[in-house]
Amino acid sequence: MYRAKELGKNNFQYYSESMTARVFERLTLENNLRHALKRNEFILHYQPQVDARSGKIFGVEALLRWQHPELGLVMPNNFIPLLEETGLIEPVGIWVLETACKQSRQWHESGMGFVHMSVNLSSRQFNNSHFIASLQDVIRETHVNPEYLELELTESMLMRNTSSTITALKSLNSLGVRFAIDDFGTGYSSLNYLRRFPIDTIKIDRSFIRDITHDTDDRAICSAIIGMTQSLSLNVIAEGVETSGQLEFLKTRQCHYIQGNLFSPAIEAADMTKMLADQLLI
């Protein structure tokens, strides 16, 4: 059954011994995930968001990692889908928000008040009727400045239950929280929601950035997204910037906010703190 679902559903697969191994591996991973939160095995890494004109960090994105006692550092692609399937994404998502907000407050109290904190929301988490109250609790308990908190949502999340989504976003926006559309261009890409929803930032998906130096279609798409967002007075961040050639193209199109390994991969909180502190000395 799991193999059929992996291949897109609406098909059948014959049993094989390798399937038993995969199912056992999945069940083991799921069981470990159920205990990971209370065992404090989750950690956050932070990837800087940079203004390429000055080379200065203006924000960071909090990214979840799983420090498994036997497997080592597990990347999100290997466990986030399972968190979604099992519903564990909701308590883990709240932990991510709490941890990121505590870190944001610590940085601000240390004189790094310029840092914005971006946190990804899952569809299941955002659509929970208790999410707004939970976020209010997090803001109150961590004493974070909500004006420096940016929640990242995908296009598909915004297009579901549009009226209730608008209500939820406006309620959160009234707290001072900002919103970004993550992986822009891979979903519906409707101009309508950019007009109707209180969106602050558009993040160009890395799939359009990867071949931007030689793929004319990607260049055209990125140029169109940048021009559109600027005309709407929105911020635009290019994700997955890894080469100087990509950066130069983006700068010629007046896209100055970047995120990617060209500047820095996602790093642990202590290393990020040092990077921010060093910036204050420049």
C-alpha positions as CSV (number, residue, x, y, z in Angstrom):
1,M,0.0,0.0,0.0
2,Y,2.8,2.5,1.0
3,R,4.6,1.7,-2.3
4,A,1.5,2.3,-4.3
5,K,1.0,5.6,-2.6
6,E,4.6,6.6,-3.1
7,L,4.1,6.1,-6.9
8,G,1.2,8.5,-7.1
9,K,-1.8,6.3,-5.9
10,N,-4.3,4.8,-8.3
11,N,-2.1,1.8,-8.9
12,F,-1.2,-1.6,-7.4
13,Q,2.1,-3.1,-6.4
14,Y,3.0,-6.8,-5.9
15,Y,4.6,-7.8,-2.6
16,S,8.3,-8.1,-2.4
17,E,10.8,-8.6,0.5
18,S,12.2,-5.2,-0.1
19,M,8.8,-3.7,0.6
20,T,8.8,-5.4,4.1
21,A,12.2,-3.8,4.7
22,R,10.9,-0.3,3.7
23,V,7.7,-0.7,5.8
24,F,9.8,-1.8,8.8
25,E,12.1,1.2,8.3
26,R,9.1,3.6,8.0
27,L,7.5,2.2,11.2
28,T,10.7,2.4,13.1
29,L,11.2,6.0,11.9
30,E,7.6,6.9,12.9
31,N,8.0,5.3,16.4
32,N,11.3,7.3,16.9
33,L,9.6,10.5,15.8
34,R,6.9,10.1,18.4
35,H,9.5,10.2,21.1
36,A,11.8,12.7,19.5
37,L,10.1,15.8,20.9
38,K,10.0,14.8,24.5
39,R,13.6,13.6,24.2
40,N,14.7,17.0,22.9
41,E,16.1,15.6,19.7
42,F,14.8,18.4,17.5
43,I,17.0,21.4,16.9
44,L,16.8,24.5,14.7
45,H,19.4,25.7,12.3
46,Y,19.3,29.2,10.9
47,Q,20.0,30.4,7.3
48,P,20.8,34.1,6.9
49,Q,18.9,36.3,4.5
50,V,21.3,38.9,3.1
51,D,21.1,42.3,1.4
52,A,23.6,41.7,-1.4
53,R,24.3,45.4,-1.8
54,S,25.8,45.7,1.6
55,G,26.5,42.0,2.4
56,K,24.7,42.5,5.7
57,I,22.3,40.0,7.2
58,F,18.8,41.4,7.8
59,G,17.0,38.2,8.7
60,V,17.2,34.4,9.2
61,E,15.0,31.5,8.4
62,A,14.5,28.9,11.1
63,L,14.9,25.3,9.7
64,L,14.1,22.1,11.5
65,R,16.6,19.4,12.0
66,W,16.4,16.0,13.8
67,Q,19.5,15.0,15.8
68,H,18.8,11.3,16.0
69,P,20.9,9.4,18.6
70,E,21.9,6.7,16.1
71,L,21.4,8.2,12.6
72,G,23.0,11.5,13.4
73,L,21.6,14.7,11.8
74,V,18.5,13.9,9.8
75,M,17.4,16.4,7.2
76,P,13.8,17.6,7.0
77,N,13.0,15.9,3.6
78,N,13.5,12.5,5.4
79,F,11.0,13.2,8.2
80,I,8.7,16.2,7.6
81,P,6.3,14.2,5.3
82,L,6.0,11.7,8.1
83,L,5.3,14.4,10.7
84,E,2.5,15.6,8.4
85,E,1.0,12.2,7.9
86,T,0.9,11.4,11.6
87,G,-0.3,14.8,12.8
88,L,2.9,15.2,14.8
89,I,3.6,18.3,12.7
90,E,1.3,20.3,15.0
91,P,3.1,19.9,18.3
92,V,6.5,20.0,16.6
93,G,5.4,23.1,14.7
94,I,4.5,24.9,18.0
95,W,7.9,23.8,19.4
96,V,9.6,25.4,16.3
97,L,7.7,28.6,16.8
98,E,8.5,28.8,20.5
99,T,12.2,28.0,20.0
100,A,12.6,30.5,17.1
101,C,10.8,33.3,19.0
102,K,13.0,32.7,22.1
103,Q,16.0,32.9,19.9
104,S,14.8,36.1,18.3
105,R,14.2,37.7,21.7
106,Q,17.7,36.7,22.8
107,W,19.3,38.2,19.7
108,H,17.3,41.4,20.1
109,E,18.2,41.7,23.8
110,S,21.9,41.3,22.8
111,G,21.7,44.3,20.5
112,M,20.9,42.5,17.3
113,G,17.5,44.2,16.9
114,F,17.8,44.2,13.1
115,V,17.2,40.5,12.7
116,H,13.9,39.3,11.3
117,M,12.9,35.7,12.1
118,S,11.1,33.6,9.4
119,V,9.3,30.4,10.3
120,N,7.6,27.9,8.0
121,L,4.1,26.9,8.7
122,S,2.6,23.6,7.6
123,S,-0.9,23.4,6.0
124,R,-2.1,21.3,8.8
125,Q,-0.8,23.6,11.4
126,F,-2.2,26.8,9.8
127,N,-5.6,25.3,9.3
128,N,-6.0,24.2,12.9
129,S,-8.7,26.3,14.5
130,H,-6.6,26.8,17.6
131,F,-3.5,28.0,15.8
132,I,-4.1,31.8,16.2
133,A,-4.6,31.3,20.0
134,S,-1.5,29.2,20.1
135,L,0.6,31.8,18.3
136,Q,-0.8,34.5,20.6
137,D,0.3,32.4,23.6
138,V,3.8,31.9,22.1
139,I,4.2,35.7,21.4
140,R,3.1,36.5,25.0
141,E,5.2,33.8,26.7
142,T,8.4,34.5,24.7
143,H,8.1,38.3,24.7
144,V,9.1,38.3,21.1
145,N,8.5,41.5,19.0
146,P,5.9,40.2,16.5
147,E,6.9,42.8,14.0
148,Y,10.1,40.9,13.5
149,L,8.3,37.6,13.0
150,E,7.5,36.5,9.5
151,L,5.5,33.3,8.9
152,E,6.1,31.5,5.6
153,L,3.2,29.9,3.8
154,T,2.9,28.2,0.4
155,E,0.7,29.3,-2.4
156,S,-1.5,26.2,-2.2
157,M,-2.2,26.9,1.5
158,L,-3.4,30.4,0.7
159,M,-5.8,29.1,-2.0
160,R,-7.7,26.7,0.3
161,N,-10.8,28.1,2.1
162,T,-10.0,31.6,0.9
163,S,-12.4,33.5,3.0
164,S,-11.3,31.8,6.3
165,T,-7.6,32.2,5.2
166,I,-8.1,36.0,4.7
167,T,-9.7,36.2,8.2
168,A,-6.9,34.3,9.8
169,L,-4.2,36.3,8.1
170,K,-5.8,39.6,9.0
171,S,-6.1,38.5,12.6
172,L,-2.5,37.5,12.8
173,N,-1.5,40.7,10.9
174,S,-3.2,42.8,13.5
175,L,-0.7,41.4,16.0
176,G,2.1,42.8,13.9
177,V,3.1,39.4,12.3
178,R,4.3,39.5,8.7
179,F,3.8,37.0,6.0
180,A,5.8,35.5,3.1
181,I,4.8,33.3,0.3
182,D,7.4,30.5,0.1
183,D,8.4,28.7,-3.1
184,F,6.6,31.3,-5.2
185,G,5.9,30.2,-8.8
186,T,5.5,26.5,-8.1
187,G,1.8,26.6,-7.2
188,Y,-1.2,28.6,-8.3
189,S,0.7,32.0,-8.8
190,S,-2.5,33.9,-8.7
191,L,-2.2,37.7,-8.8
192,N,-5.5,37.8,-7.0
193,Y,-4.2,36.6,-3.6
194,L,-1.3,39.1,-3.8
195,R,-4.0,41.8,-3.9
196,R,-6.3,40.4,-1.3
197,F,-4.0,38.9,1.3
198,P,-1.7,40.9,3.6
199,I,1.5,39.5,2.1
200,D,4.8,41.3,2.8
201,T,7.4,39.1,1.0
202,I,7.7,36.8,-2.0
203,K,10.4,34.1,-2.0
204,I,11.4,32.9,-5.5
205,D,11.6,29.2,-5.5
206,R,15.1,27.8,-5.8
207,S,14.1,25.7,-8.8
208,F,13.9,28.9,-10.9
209,I,17.3,30.1,-9.5
210,R,19.3,27.0,-10.1
211,D,19.6,27.3,-13.9
212,I,19.1,31.1,-14.2
213,T,22.5,31.7,-15.8
214,H,21.7,29.7,-18.9
215,D,18.0,28.8,-19.0
216,T,16.1,31.5,-20.8
217,D,12.7,30.4,-19.4
218,D,14.0,30.6,-15.8
219,R,15.5,34.0,-16.5
220,A,12.2,35.3,-17.9
221,I,10.2,33.8,-15.0
222,C,12.5,35.4,-12.4
223,S,12.5,38.7,-14.2
224,A,8.7,38.7,-14.3
225,I,8.3,37.8,-10.6
226,I,10.8,40.4,-9.5
227,G,9.1,43.1,-11.6
228,M,5.7,42.2,-10.4
229,T,6.6,42.2,-6.7
230,Q,8.4,45.5,-7.0
231,S,5.4,47.1,-8.7
232,L,3.3,45.9,-5.8
233,S,5.8,47.2,-3.2
234,L,6.5,43.8,-1.9
235,N,9.9,42.4,-0.7
236,V,11.4,39.7,-2.9
237,I,13.9,37.2,-1.7
238,A,15.7,34.7,-4.1
239,E,16.2,31.3,-2.5
240,G,18.9,28.8,-3.3
241,V,21.5,31.3,-4.5
242,E,24.7,29.3,-4.8
243,T,26.9,30.9,-7.5
244,S,28.2,34.4,-8.2
245,G,26.7,34.2,-11.7
246,Q,23.2,33.7,-10.2
247,L,23.8,36.6,-7.8
248,E,25.0,38.9,-10.6
249,F,21.9,38.2,-12.7
250,L,19.6,38.9,-9.7
251,K,21.4,42.2,-9.0
252,T,20.9,43.3,-12.6
253,R,17.2,42.8,-12.1
254,Q,17.3,44.8,-8.8
255,C,16.6,41.7,-6.7
256,H,19.0,42.4,-3.8
257,Y,17.7,40.1,-1.1
258,I,19.1,36.6,-1.3
259,Q,19.3,33.4,0.7
260,G,21.5,30.5,-0.1
261,N,24.8,28.7,0.3
262,L,26.7,31.4,-1.6
263,F,26.6,33.4,1.6
264,S,26.0,30.7,4.1
265,P,24.2,27.3,4.6
266,A,21.9,26.9,7.6
267,I,24.0,26.8,10.7
268,E,23.5,26.2,14.4
269,A,22.2,29.0,16.7
270,A,25.6,29.5,18.4
271,D,27.3,29.9,15.0
272,M,24.6,32.2,13.8
273,T,25.0,34.3,16.9
274,K,28.7,34.7,16.2
275,M,28.0,35.7,12.6
276,L,25.5,38.4,13.7
277,A,27.9,39.6,16.4
278,D,30.7,39.9,13.9
279,Q,28.5,42.0,11.7
280,L,28.0,44.5,14.5
281,L,31.8,45.0,14.6
282,I,32.0,45.9,10.9
